[in-house]
Amino acid sequence: MGRVHSTSKETLWLRSLSPEEGCKLKRHNYCSLCGTVKVKGEGRGRPVEHYIDLLDQVQKYLEDRRWLGVHPFVEVEKRLLVQRMRAMDLFSDPYGSYAGMQMHAFAAMLWEQRKGLSPRILDDILSA
């Protein structure tokens, strides 16, 4: 379970991290308990369940290509990946996480678990 946050009524003026907006200053909410700045908009982090669903899509993708000699994950591998994601604050606490950082960590875990996977696998799944 993720950390409990309490959004402060005050805001901070911080530089926008969005490349489309350049270096504009914007108001950002933050947690009054720990000081974590809340990520808003399209780049905000997703709950761990989003990446568990994505892992299921990867599994289906691999099953559909079994004839190419690519073997799907076994249940133990999937459980280990889910357990690792749940243990990371990046996934269990999306309040201050960016989706790009989460996707990078998810991809790194996939390739660490299965060294022979094509780096294009996530692009193929997300573009479908």
Buried (B, 14 or more C-beta within 10 A) or exposed (E): EBEEBEEBEEBEEEEBBEEEEEEEEBEBBBBEEEEBBBBEEEBBBBBBEBBBEBBEBBBEBBEEBEEEEBEBBEEEBBEBBBEBBBEBEBBBBBBBBBBEEBBEBBBEBBBEBBEEBEEEBBEEEEEE
